[in-house]
Amino acid sequence: MKFFIDTANIEQIKEAHDMGILDGVTTNPSLMAKEGITGKENIFAHYKKICEIVHGDVSAEVISTDFDGMIKEAEELVKIHKHIVVKVPMIKDGVKAIKYLSSKGIKTNCTLIFSPGQALLAAKAGATYVSPFIGRLDDISVDGMELIAQLRLIFDNYGFTTQILAASIRHPVHIIQCAEVGADVATCPLSSILALLKHPLTDIGLEKFLADHKAASQKTEKVKV
Ligand code: E4P
């Protein structure tokens, strides 16, 4: 399973990249706004900065909701860097745009997926990724992970190459469940990635190893004296 980070925060992207486990980045207009990035020039410069850190796909979302607007934006976005994947919303014109962009060899990520039918349409149109939002489904008492499992089954039934990019991940258990049901990618907040590192027995074990090493070294030093 590939690990993407779901943020536009440069420090967090660098931290995940420095661990050596980062395969890509997803952003959205809310995440860009959270970093205070506004205005086309600044937004494009920020995408470029992200692309230069990460050796993998970086999703940049269009703001337009009509076909012509989305295509115009997409064509500008892909000129920023070869890592750019155009993120397109799951609406009728979005499906048309995905079809057009995939015919031109431009990678797409269909966002705001909440049902198997939406994902099926995006895959039929040739999307590189579909982004089912697990956490937002859980928030309304619908099992988000069940959607990932349904998409895995449907895509495997027909050999769709569209990758299931599990999004709206809220905690480390989501990441493990994604791996269990076969998501191709999990895009995660840094906090959820770092939480995977933690286990109390690891901390206790390491403390004991280091203490035993120190005690044995001190004993050897004393014998030498
Ligand atoms: C996906 O690409 C979105 O950016 C993101 O995962 C949405 O997550 P949220 O529901 O935490 O806003």
py3Dmol code that shows the C-alpha trace and the ligand (Angstrom):
import py3Dmol

protein = """\
ATOM      1  CA  MET A   1       0.000   0.000   0.000  1.00  0.00           C
ATOM      2  CA  LYS A   2       1.302   3.429  -0.903  1.00  0.00           C
ATOM      3  CA  PHE A   3       1.449   6.149   1.773  1.00  0.00           C
ATOM      4  CA  PHE A   4       0.438   9.661   0.760  1.00  0.00           C
ATOM      5  CA  ILE A   5       0.266  12.593   3.161  1.00  0.00           C
ATOM      6  CA  ASP A   6      -2.920  14.652   3.179  1.00  0.00           C
ATOM      7  CA  THR A   7      -1.693  18.185   3.787  1.00  0.00           C
ATOM      8  CA  ALA A   8      -0.316  21.323   2.158  1.00  0.00           C
ATOM      9  CA  ASN A   9       2.006  21.953   5.118  1.00  0.00           C
ATOM     10  CA  ILE A  10       5.604  21.947   3.865  1.00  0.00           C
ATOM     11  CA  GLU A  11       7.175  21.004   7.227  1.00  0.00           C
ATOM     12  CA  GLN A  12       4.872  18.010   7.636  1.00  0.00           C
ATOM     13  CA  ILE A  13       5.524  16.882   4.051  1.00  0.00           C
ATOM     14  CA  LYS A  14       9.298  17.132   4.669  1.00  0.00           C
ATOM     15  CA  GLU A  15       8.987  15.192   7.937  1.00  0.00           C
ATOM     16  CA  ALA A  16       7.105  12.310   6.274  1.00  0.00           C
ATOM     17  CA  HIS A  17       9.464  12.380   3.280  1.00  0.00           C
ATOM     18  CA  ASP A  18      12.526  12.286   5.553  1.00  0.00           C
ATOM     19  CA  MET A  19      11.214   9.054   7.128  1.00  0.00           C
ATOM     20  CA  GLY A  20      11.565   7.491   3.667  1.00  0.00           C
ATOM     21  CA  ILE A  21       8.002   6.189   3.517  1.00  0.00           C
ATOM     22  CA  LEU A  22       6.252   8.868   1.477  1.00  0.00           C
ATOM     23  CA  ASP A  23       4.858   8.002  -1.958  1.00  0.00           C
ATOM     24  CA  GLY A  24       2.848  11.148  -2.693  1.00  0.00           C
ATOM     25  CA  VAL A  25       0.759  14.067  -1.445  1.00  0.00           C
ATOM     26  CA  THR A  26      -2.895  15.033  -1.638  1.00  0.00           C
ATOM     27  CA  THR A  27      -4.101  18.584  -1.150  1.00  0.00           C
ATOM     28  CA  ASN A  28      -7.482  20.233  -1.479  1.00  0.00           C
ATOM     29  CA  PRO A  29      -8.660  23.866  -1.468  1.00  0.00           C
ATOM     30  CA  SER A  30      -9.397  23.705   2.282  1.00  0.00           C
ATOM     31  CA  LEU A  31      -5.889  22.409   3.071  1.00  0.00           C
ATOM     32  CA  MET A  32      -4.300  25.143   0.900  1.00  0.00           C
ATOM     33  CA  ALA A  33      -6.448  27.780   2.644  1.00  0.00           C
ATOM     34  CA  LYS A  34      -5.394  26.378   6.050  1.00  0.00           C
ATOM     35  CA  GLU A  35      -1.760  27.173   5.134  1.00  0.00           C
ATOM     36  CA  GLY A  36      -2.807  30.705   4.134  1.00  0.00           C
ATOM     37  CA  ILE A  37      -1.952  30.125   0.463  1.00  0.00           C
ATOM     38  CA  THR A  38      -4.145  32.321  -1.747  1.00  0.00           C
ATOM     39  CA  GLY A  39      -3.934  33.726  -5.281  1.00  0.00           C
ATOM     40  CA  LYS A  40      -3.123  31.670  -8.374  1.00  0.00           C
ATOM     41  CA  GLU A  41       0.567  32.601  -8.429  1.00  0.00           C
ATOM     42  CA  ASN A  42       1.153  31.640  -4.784  1.00  0.00           C
ATOM     43  CA  ILE A  43      -0.924  28.482  -5.101  1.00  0.00           C
ATOM     44  CA  PHE A  44       1.046  27.344  -8.160  1.00  0.00           C
ATOM     45  CA  ALA A  45       4.364  28.192  -6.471  1.00  0.00           C
ATOM     46  CA  HIS A  46       3.289  26.163  -3.438  1.00  0.00           C
ATOM     47  CA  TYR A  47       2.435  23.126  -5.583  1.00  0.00           C
ATOM     48  CA  LYS A  48       5.873  23.417  -7.207  1.00  0.00           C
ATOM     49  CA  LYS A  49       7.545  23.470  -3.785  1.00  0.00           C
ATOM     50  CA  ILE A  50       5.635  20.319  -2.757  1.00  0.00           C
ATOM     51  CA  CYS A  51       6.499  18.552  -6.034  1.00  0.00           C
ATOM     52  CA  GLU A  52      10.186  19.292  -5.542  1.00  0.00           C
ATOM     53  CA  ILE A  53      10.178  17.564  -2.122  1.00  0.00           C
ATOM     54  CA  VAL A  54       8.253  14.421  -3.012  1.00  0.00           C
ATOM     55  CA  HIS A  55       9.211  11.726  -5.524  1.00  0.00           C
ATOM     56  CA  GLY A  56       5.624  10.807  -6.395  1.00  0.00           C
ATOM     57  CA  ASP A  57       2.165  12.009  -7.353  1.00  0.00           C
ATOM     58  CA  VAL A  58       0.887  15.312  -5.952  1.00  0.00           C
ATOM     59  CA  SER A  59      -2.853  15.962  -6.275  1.00  0.00           C
ATOM     60  CA  ALA A  60      -3.808  19.549  -7.116  1.00  0.00           C
ATOM     61  CA  GLU A  61      -7.537  20.266  -7.179  1.00  0.00           C
ATOM     62  CA  VAL A  62      -9.434  22.323  -9.765  1.00  0.00           C
ATOM     63  CA  ILE A  63     -11.801  25.022  -8.554  1.00  0.00           C
ATOM     64  CA  SER A  64     -14.023  25.147 -11.634  1.00  0.00           C
ATOM     65  CA  THR A  65     -17.176  23.042 -11.787  1.00  0.00           C
ATOM     66  CA  ASP A  66     -17.807  23.235 -15.555  1.00  0.00           C
ATOM     67  CA  PHE A  67     -16.052  21.090 -18.189  1.00  0.00           C
ATOM     68  CA  ASP A  68     -14.243  23.916 -20.036  1.00  0.00           C
ATOM     69  CA  GLY A  69     -13.081  25.550 -16.823  1.00  0.00           C
ATOM     70  CA  MET A  70     -11.780  22.269 -15.419  1.00  0.00           C
ATOM     71  CA  ILE A  71      -9.842  21.454 -18.600  1.00  0.00           C
ATOM     72  CA  LYS A  72      -8.304  24.931 -18.737  1.00  0.00           C
ATOM     73  CA  GLU A  73      -7.198  24.661 -15.111  1.00  0.00           C
ATOM     74  CA  ALA A  74      -5.950  21.095 -15.565  1.00  0.00           C
ATOM     75  CA  GLU A  75      -3.801  22.079 -18.541  1.00  0.00           C
ATOM     76  CA  GLU A  76      -2.220  24.878 -16.490  1.00  0.00           C
ATOM     77  CA  LEU A  77      -1.733  22.701 -13.410  1.00  0.00           C
ATOM     78  CA  VAL A  78       0.118  19.924 -15.245  1.00  0.00           C
ATOM     79  CA  LYS A  79       2.612  22.469 -16.577  1.00  0.00           C
ATOM     80  CA  ILE A  80       3.762  23.170 -12.992  1.00  0.00           C
ATOM     81  CA  HIS A  81       5.564  19.825 -12.560  1.00  0.00           C
ATOM     82  CA  LYS A  82       5.517  16.264 -13.843  1.00  0.00           C
ATOM     83  CA  HIS A  83       4.298  15.027 -10.420  1.00  0.00           C
ATOM     84  CA  ILE A  84       0.987  16.885 -10.655  1.00  0.00           C
ATOM     85  CA  VAL A  85      -2.206  14.808 -10.732  1.00  0.00           C
ATOM     86  CA  VAL A  86      -5.361  16.803 -11.465  1.00  0.00           C
ATOM     87  CA  LYS A  87      -7.970  16.382  -8.739  1.00  0.00           C
ATOM     88  CA  VAL A  88     -11.496  16.629 -10.127  1.00  0.00           C
ATOM     89  CA  PRO A  89     -14.778  16.558  -8.172  1.00  0.00           C
ATOM     90  CA  MET A  90     -17.322  13.749  -8.641  1.00  0.00           C
ATOM     91  CA  ILE A  91     -19.902  15.665 -10.669  1.00  0.00           C
ATOM     92  CA  LYS A  92     -21.178  15.118 -14.234  1.00  0.00           C
ATOM     93  CA  ASP A  93     -18.755  17.592 -15.829  1.00  0.00           C
ATOM     94  CA  GLY A  94     -16.017  16.125 -13.652  1.00  0.00           C
ATOM     95  CA  VAL A  95     -16.575  12.676 -15.178  1.00  0.00           C
ATOM     96  CA  LYS A  96     -16.449  14.239 -18.668  1.00  0.00           C
ATOM     97  CA  ALA A  97     -13.245  16.058 -17.741  1.00  0.00           C
ATOM     98  CA  ILE A  98     -11.649  12.836 -16.419  1.00  0.00           C
ATOM     99  CA  LYS A  99     -12.503  11.071 -19.679  1.00  0.00           C
ATOM    100  CA  TYR A 100     -10.960  13.903 -21.727  1.00  0.00           C
ATOM    101  CA  LEU A 101      -7.851  14.264 -19.547  1.00  0.00           C
ATOM    102  CA  SER A 102      -7.184  10.518 -19.452  1.00  0.00           C
ATOM    103  CA  SER A 103      -7.414  10.425 -23.276  1.00  0.00           C
ATOM    104  CA  LYS A 104      -4.642  13.065 -23.268  1.00  0.00           C
ATOM    105  CA  GLY A 105      -2.494  10.992 -20.878  1.00  0.00           C
ATOM    106  CA  ILE A 106      -3.076  13.366 -17.941  1.00  0.00           C
ATOM    107  CA  LYS A 107      -3.374  11.695 -14.525  1.00  0.00           C
ATOM    108  CA  THR A 108      -6.542  12.397 -12.520  1.00  0.00           C
ATOM    109  CA  ASN A 109      -7.821  11.845  -8.997  1.00  0.00           C
ATOM    110  CA  CYS A 110     -11.615  11.848  -8.683  1.00  0.00           C
ATOM    111  CA  THR A 111     -12.413  13.335  -5.289  1.00  0.00           C
ATOM    112  CA  LEU A 112     -15.456  13.409  -2.998  1.00  0.00           C
ATOM    113  CA  ILE A 113     -16.390   9.771  -3.611  1.00  0.00           C
ATOM    114  CA  PHE A 114     -19.006   8.462  -1.179  1.00  0.00           C
ATOM    115  CA  SER A 115     -20.607   5.530  -3.055  1.00  0.00           C
ATOM    116  CA  PRO A 116     -19.610   2.567  -5.243  1.00  0.00           C
ATOM    117  CA  GLY A 117     -21.621   3.996  -8.168  1.00  0.00           C
ATOM    118  CA  GLN A 118     -19.617   7.225  -8.127  1.00  0.00           C
ATOM    119  CA  ALA A 119     -16.337   5.277  -8.081  1.00  0.00           C
ATOM    120  CA  LEU A 120     -17.493   3.030 -10.922  1.00  0.00           C
ATOM    121  CA  LEU A 121     -18.260   6.058 -13.128  1.00  0.00           C
ATOM    122  CA  ALA A 122     -14.864   7.612 -12.382  1.00  0.00           C
ATOM    123  CA  ALA A 123     -13.086   4.330 -13.150  1.00  0.00           C
ATOM    124  CA  LYS A 124     -15.048   3.936 -16.416  1.00  0.00           C
ATOM    125  CA  ALA A 125     -13.961   7.449 -17.389  1.00  0.00           C
ATOM    126  CA  GLY A 126     -10.326   6.427 -16.837  1.00  0.00           C
ATOM    127  CA  ALA A 127      -9.449   8.073 -13.519  1.00  0.00           C
ATOM    128  CA  THR A 128      -5.967   7.243 -12.240  1.00  0.00           C
ATOM    129  CA  TYR A 129      -7.252   7.411  -8.647  1.00  0.00           C
ATOM    130  CA  VAL A 130     -10.624   7.531  -6.902  1.00  0.00           C
ATOM    131  CA  SER A 131     -10.739   9.105  -3.444  1.00  0.00           C
ATOM    132  CA  PRO A 132     -13.406   7.591  -1.183  1.00  0.00           C
ATOM    133  CA  PHE A 133     -13.732   9.701   2.000  1.00  0.00           C
ATOM    134  CA  ILE A 134     -13.797   7.195   4.869  1.00  0.00           C
ATOM    135  CA  GLY A 135     -13.852   9.571   7.844  1.00  0.00           C
ATOM    136  CA  ARG A 136     -16.676  11.736   6.515  1.00  0.00           C
ATOM    137  CA  LEU A 137     -18.803   8.582   6.000  1.00  0.00           C
ATOM    138  CA  ASP A 138     -18.000   7.366   9.535  1.00  0.00           C
ATOM    139  CA  ASP A 139     -19.059  10.830  10.769  1.00  0.00           C
ATOM    140  CA  ILE A 140     -22.592  10.214   9.469  1.00  0.00           C
ATOM    141  CA  SER A 141     -22.764   6.652  10.856  1.00  0.00           C
ATOM    142  CA  VAL A 142     -21.974   4.937   7.547  1.00  0.00           C
ATOM    143  CA  ASP A 143     -19.082   2.440   7.581  1.00  0.00           C
ATOM    144  CA  GLY A 144     -16.422   4.094   5.393  1.00  0.00           C
ATOM    145  CA  MET A 145     -14.250   0.982   5.330  1.00  0.00           C
ATOM    146  CA  GLU A 146     -17.120  -1.032   3.846  1.00  0.00           C
ATOM    147  CA  LEU A 147     -16.965   1.308   0.827  1.00  0.00           C
ATOM    148  CA  ILE A 148     -13.242   0.578   0.360  1.00  0.00           C
ATOM    149  CA  ALA A 149     -13.979  -3.178   0.453  1.00  0.00           C
ATOM    150  CA  GLN A 150     -16.810  -2.763  -2.108  1.00  0.00           C
ATOM    151  CA  LEU A 151     -14.546  -0.808  -4.452  1.00  0.00           C
ATOM    152  CA  ARG A 152     -11.782  -3.428  -4.171  1.00  0.00           C
ATOM    153  CA  LEU A 153     -14.275  -6.148  -5.151  1.00  0.00           C
ATOM    154  CA  ILE A 154     -15.774  -4.166  -8.058  1.00  0.00           C
ATOM    155  CA  PHE A 155     -12.436  -3.024  -9.487  1.00  0.00           C
ATOM    156  CA  ASP A 156     -10.982  -6.554  -9.231  1.00  0.00           C
ATOM    157  CA  ASN A 157     -14.099  -8.072 -10.871  1.00  0.00           C
ATOM    158  CA  TYR A 158     -13.458  -6.065 -14.012  1.00  0.00           C
ATOM    159  CA  GLY A 159      -9.714  -5.452 -13.876  1.00  0.00           C
ATOM    160  CA  PHE A 160      -9.994  -1.661 -13.532  1.00  0.00           C
ATOM    161  CA  THR A 161      -6.521  -0.185 -13.094  1.00  0.00           C
ATOM    162  CA  THR A 162      -7.907   2.880 -11.265  1.00  0.00           C
ATOM    163  CA  GLN A 163      -6.254   3.009  -7.844  1.00  0.00           C
ATOM    164  CA  ILE A 164      -8.322   3.186  -4.662  1.00  0.00           C
ATOM    165  CA  LEU A 165      -6.932   6.120  -2.712  1.00  0.00           C
ATOM    166  CA  ALA A 166      -8.505   5.984   0.759  1.00  0.00           C
ATOM    167  CA  ALA A 167      -8.995   9.564   1.940  1.00  0.00           C
ATOM    168  CA  SER A 168     -10.385  11.385   4.976  1.00  0.00           C
ATOM    169  CA  ILE A 169      -8.379   9.097   7.246  1.00  0.00           C
ATOM    170  CA  ARG A 170      -8.663  10.106  10.886  1.00  0.00           C
ATOM    171  CA  HIS A 171      -6.553   7.639  12.905  1.00  0.00           C
ATOM    172  CA  PRO A 172      -3.994   4.798  12.634  1.00  0.00           C
ATOM    173  CA  VAL A 173      -6.643   2.052  12.807  1.00  0.00           C
ATOM    174  CA  HIS A 174      -8.104   3.393   9.551  1.00  0.00           C
ATOM    175  CA  ILE A 175      -4.682   2.887   7.921  1.00  0.00           C
ATOM    176  CA  ILE A 176      -4.436  -0.736   9.097  1.00  0.00           C
ATOM    177  CA  GLN A 177      -7.999  -1.457   7.968  1.00  0.00           C
ATOM    178  CA  CYS A 178      -7.213   0.052   4.544  1.00  0.00           C
ATOM    179  CA  ALA A 179      -4.252  -2.315   4.232  1.00  0.00           C
ATOM    180  CA  GLU A 180      -6.448  -5.254   5.281  1.00  0.00           C
ATOM    181  CA  VAL A 181      -9.163  -4.581   2.703  1.00  0.00           C
ATOM    182  CA  GLY A 182      -6.683  -3.785  -0.069  1.00  0.00           C
ATOM    183  CA  ALA A 183      -6.717  -0.018  -0.689  1.00  0.00           C
ATOM    184  CA  ASP A 184      -3.950   0.863  -3.150  1.00  0.00           C
ATOM    185  CA  VAL A 185      -3.108   4.100  -1.344  1.00  0.00           C
ATOM    186  CA  ALA A 186      -3.921   5.678   2.019  1.00  0.00           C
ATOM    187  CA  THR A 187      -3.620   9.448   2.256  1.00  0.00           C
ATOM    188  CA  CYS A 188      -3.126  10.307   5.891  1.00  0.00           C
ATOM    189  CA  PRO A 189      -2.553  13.190   8.257  1.00  0.00           C
ATOM    190  CA  LEU A 190       1.029  13.130   9.645  1.00  0.00           C
ATOM    191  CA  SER A 191      -0.351  12.440  13.147  1.00  0.00           C
ATOM    192  CA  SER A 192      -1.890   9.138  11.976  1.00  0.00           C
ATOM    193  CA  ILE A 193       1.352   8.055  10.272  1.00  0.00           C
ATOM    194  CA  LEU A 194       3.397   8.853  13.402  1.00  0.00           C
ATOM    195  CA  ALA A 195       0.844   7.042  15.585  1.00  0.00           C
ATOM    196  CA  LEU A 196       1.688   3.820  13.708  1.00  0.00           C
ATOM    197  CA  LEU A 197       5.160   3.973  15.277  1.00  0.00           C
ATOM    198  CA  LYS A 198       3.922   3.779  18.816  1.00  0.00           C
ATOM    199  CA  HIS A 199       3.628   0.732  21.053  1.00  0.00           C
ATOM    200  CA  PRO A 200       4.220   0.814  24.834  1.00  0.00           C
ATOM    201  CA  LEU A 201       6.081  -2.531  24.720  1.00  0.00           C
ATOM    202  CA  THR A 202       8.509  -1.044  22.183  1.00  0.00           C
ATOM    203  CA  ASP A 203       9.260   1.853  24.563  1.00  0.00           C
ATOM    204  CA  ILE A 204       9.609  -0.456  27.589  1.00  0.00           C
ATOM    205  CA  GLY A 205      11.740  -2.925  25.614  1.00  0.00           C
ATOM    206  CA  LEU A 206      14.084  -0.254  24.274  1.00  0.00           C
ATOM    207  CA  GLU A 207      14.491   1.319  27.709  1.00  0.00           C
ATOM    208  CA  LYS A 208      15.465  -2.095  29.138  1.00  0.00           C
ATOM    209  CA  PHE A 209      17.917  -2.870  26.293  1.00  0.00           C
ATOM    210  CA  LEU A 210      19.673   0.462  26.791  1.00  0.00           C
ATOM    211  CA  ALA A 211      19.730   0.137  30.593  1.00  0.00           C
ATOM    212  CA  ASP A 212      21.197  -3.399  30.389  1.00  0.00           C
ATOM    213  CA  HIS A 213      23.829  -2.206  27.909  1.00  0.00           C
ATOM    214  CA  LYS A 214      24.776   0.706  30.155  1.00  0.00           C
ATOM    215  CA  ALA A 215      24.959  -1.463  33.298  1.00  0.00           C
ATOM    216  CA  ALA A 216      27.140  -4.075  31.520  1.00  0.00           C
ATOM    217  CA  SER A 217      29.471  -1.356  30.157  1.00  0.00           C
ATOM    218  CA  GLN A 218      29.868   0.209  33.593  1.00  0.00           C
ATOM    219  CA  LYS A 219      30.712  -3.251  35.055  1.00  0.00           C
ATOM    220  CA  THR A 220      33.397  -3.805  32.385  1.00  0.00           C
ATOM    221  CA  GLU A 221      34.876  -0.341  33.072  1.00  0.00           C
ATOM    222  CA  LYS A 222      35.097  -1.145  36.813  1.00  0.00           C
ATOM    223  CA  VAL A 223      36.889  -4.475  36.134  1.00  0.00           C
ATOM    224  CA  LYS A 224      39.476  -2.646  33.930  1.00  0.00           C
ATOM    225  CA  VAL A 225      40.190  -0.130  36.759  1.00  0.00           C
TER     226      VAL A 225
END
"""
ligand_1 = """\
12
E4P
C -8.621 13.850 0.191
O -7.877 13.935 -0.768
C -9.037 14.970 1.042
O -8.039 15.950 0.929
C -9.085 14.638 2.515
O -8.657 13.319 2.777
C -10.361 15.014 3.172
O -10.224 14.717 4.548
P -11.161 15.369 5.671
O -12.474 14.668 5.655
O -10.405 15.104 6.949
O -11.273 16.833 5.344
"""
view = py3Dmol.view(width=600, height=400)
view.addModel(protein, "pdb")
view.setStyle({"model": 0}, {"cartoon": {"style": "trace"}})
view.addModel(ligand_1, "xyz")
view.setStyle({"model": 1}, {"stick": {}})
view.zoomTo()
view.show()
